[in-house]
Amino acid sequence: MAASDPQPAFAFRVEIDGFAEAAFARVQLPRLERDAIRYRSGNDPGEAPRLLPGLLRLGECVLERAVLPGENDFFNWMSTAQGGAQARRNVAITLLDEKGQPVRLWKLRNAIPVALAWSPLDASVSSVLVETLHLAVEAVTVETS
């Protein structure tokens, strides 16, 4: 692969502290947004306010996977979090190249489950049952290889 070719997004690995390795069909990484604080002094001759960097807001990480017999990890994690128990876990999402080598790593710190949903049960279609887990995170770091 030439250095100028873009990185495909279909090969990745997700690791969650305390869980056995799970295969995911889709991962939506958290969106990072920073507030812009508008500030203008009364004696500032300019017409536009100055912009200062404000707080960083992190969106949710969304994980989707097929439901497998005997697996109830996400429901149990969600139930633990609802009971007020310590439910924070670190999540690592690794993007892999065509040889299976890591090229980028997203580290999500102190993730907690905030929503869990399942695809509809529908007898008229041929599809697998998919569970979708939404995670709120406290911090995101990105490392490249």
C-alpha positions in Angstrom: 0.0 0.0 0.0 1.5 3.4 -1.0 1.9 5.9 1.7 -0.6 8.2 0.1 -3.5 5.7 0.0 -6.2 6.3 2.6 -6.6 3.8 5.4 -9.6 1.4 5.1 -11.9 1.4 8.0 -13.2 -2.2 7.9 -10.4 -4.0 9.9 -10.4 -3.2 13.6 -10.2 -4.7 17.1 -12.1 -3.6 20.2 -10.9 -4.4 23.7 -12.9 -3.6 26.8 -11.4 -4.1 30.3 -12.8 -7.1 32.0 -14.5 -8.6 28.9 -13.4 -11.5 26.7 -12.5 -10.4 23.2 -15.7 -9.6 21.3 -16.2 -9.2 17.5 -17.9 -6.0 16.5 -19.6 -5.2 13.2 -19.5 -1.4 13.6 -17.9 1.2 15.8 -18.8 4.8 15.9 -16.0 6.7 17.6 -16.8 9.6 19.9 -17.0 13.0 18.4 -14.8 15.7 20.0 -16.2 19.2 20.2 -14.8 22.3 21.9 -16.8 25.2 23.1 -15.8 28.6 21.7 -15.9 31.3 24.4 -16.6 34.7 22.9 -15.1 37.5 24.9 -14.9 41.2 24.2 -13.5 43.9 26.5 -15.5 47.2 26.7 -12.5 49.2 25.5 -11.6 46.8 22.6 -11.8 48.7 19.3 -12.6 45.7 17.2 -16.1 44.8 16.2 -15.8 41.1 16.7 -15.2 39.3 20.0 -12.0 37.4 20.6 -12.4 33.6 20.7 -11.0 31.6 23.6 -11.0 27.7 23.8 -13.6 26.4 26.1 -14.4 23.0 27.6 -14.1 19.8 25.5 -17.2 17.8 25.0 -17.0 14.1 24.1 -19.7 12.4 22.2 -20.7 8.8 22.8 -18.9 5.7 21.4 -21.4 3.3 19.8 -20.6 -0.4 19.5 -22.7 -2.9 17.4 -22.3 -6.6 17.4 -24.3 -9.7 16.7 -26.0 -11.4 19.7 -24.4 -14.8 20.4 -25.9 -17.6 22.5 -24.9 -17.4 26.2 -23.5 -13.9 26.0 -25.1 -11.3 28.3 -22.0 -9.1 29.1 -23.4 -5.8 27.9 -26.7 -6.2 29.7 -24.9 -7.1 32.9 -22.6 -4.1 32.5 -25.6 -1.8 31.9 -27.4 -3.3 34.9 -24.3 -2.8 37.2 -24.1 0.8 36.0 -27.8 1.4 36.7 -27.4 0.1 40.3 -24.8 2.8 41.0 -21.9 0.4 41.3 -18.5 1.1 39.9 -19.0 0.4 36.2 -16.1 2.4 34.6 -14.0 0.5 32.1 -11.3 1.5 29.6 -11.8 0.7 25.9 -9.1 0.4 23.2 -10.1 0.5 19.6 -7.3 -0.4 17.2 -7.4 0.2 13.4 -5.5 -2.5 11.5 -3.8 -2.4 8.1 -4.1 -5.1 5.4 -1.6 -7.3 7.2 -3.4 -7.0 10.6 -0.9 -4.6 12.1 -2.0 -1.7 14.2 -1.9 1.7 12.5 -4.0 3.8 14.9 -5.2 3.3 18.5 -8.1 5.2 20.2 -8.0 4.9 24.0 -11.3 5.7 25.7 -10.9 6.2 29.4 -13.5 5.5 32.1 -16.3 4.5 29.7 -19.8 3.8 31.2 -22.8 2.3 29.4 -25.6 4.8 28.9 -27.8 3.0 26.5 -28.3 -0.6 25.2 -30.7 -1.6 22.4 -31.5 -4.6 20.2 -32.6 -4.7 16.6 -36.3 -5.6 16.1 -37.4 -9.2 16.3 -39.0 -9.7 12.9 -40.1 -13.2 11.6 -40.5 -11.8 8.0 -36.8 -11.1 7.4 -33.5 -13.0 7.4 -31.2 -11.2 9.7 -29.2 -11.6 12.9 -30.1 -10.0 16.2 -27.8 -7.0 16.8 -27.2 -5.3 20.1 -26.0 -1.7 20.2 -24.2 -0.3 23.2 -23.7 3.4 23.8 -20.8 4.5 26.0 -20.1 7.9 27.6 -16.4 8.5 28.0 -14.3 10.8 30.2 -11.3 11.1 27.9 -10.0 10.1 24.5 -6.4 9.8 23.3 -5.2 8.8 19.8 -1.9 7.1 19.0 -0.6 6.4 15.5 2.0 3.8 14.5 
